[in-house]
Amino acid sequence: MSTAECRDSYGIGTFLTCDVENANSMNIVVKLTQCRITENREWHDCVKLSNDKGKTLGNPEKCDCLK
């Protein structure tokens, strides 16, 4: 993958924080910091990009590369 490409990514949804039937979900925000595809794969840093510079999270070098 070249530095000009970006893979699809997806955030954590309500189901992860509340998968109990007939229960209200909690009012929380979950941010990924690292992820891996399977237990046998290596960990990767996650980033959250935003037009609001104060809301961009993650490794600054990776964030700059993906903008």
C-alpha positions in Angstrom: 0.0 0.0 0.0 1.5 3.4 -1.0 1.4 6.4 1.3 -1.3 7.9 -1.0 -3.8 5.1 -0.3 -6.1 4.5 2.7 -8.0 1.4 3.6 -11.6 1.5 4.7 -12.1 1.8 8.4 -15.0 1.6 10.8 -15.7 2.8 14.2 -17.0 1.1 17.3 -20.8 1.2 17.5 -23.4 1.0 20.1 -23.6 -2.8 19.9 -20.1 -3.2 21.4 -21.0 -1.0 24.4 -24.5 -2.4 24.9 -25.5 -5.8 23.4 -28.1 -6.6 26.1 -31.7 -6.9 24.8 -34.1 -4.3 26.2 -31.3 -2.3 27.8 -30.5 1.3 27.0 -27.0 2.0 25.7 -24.6 4.0 27.8 -23.8 7.6 26.8 -20.1 7.1 26.3 -17.5 7.7 23.6 -15.1 4.9 22.7 -11.9 5.7 20.7 -9.7 3.0 19.3 -6.0 3.4 20.0 -4.7 0.1 18.5 -6.3 -2.8 16.6 -5.4 -6.1 15.0 -7.3 -8.3 12.6 -6.8 -11.6 14.5 -4.9 -12.8 17.5 -2.1 -14.0 15.3 -1.6 -10.6 13.5 0.5 -7.6 14.6 -1.1 -4.6 16.4 -1.5 -1.3 14.4 -2.0 2.2 15.7 -5.4 3.7 15.0 -6.0 7.4 14.1 -9.1 9.6 14.1 -9.0 12.3 11.5 -11.1 15.5 11.8 -11.4 18.8 10.1 -11.2 20.3 13.6 -7.5 20.0 14.5 -8.2 19.6 18.2 -10.3 16.4 17.5 -7.6 14.5 15.5 -6.3 11.6 17.6 -3.4 9.2 17.2 0.2 9.0 16.1 1.0 12.5 14.7 3.1 11.1 11.8 0.3 8.7 10.7 -2.3 11.5 11.0 -0.2 13.8 8.8 0.4 11.0 6.3 -3.3 10.3 5.9 -4.5 13.9 5.6 
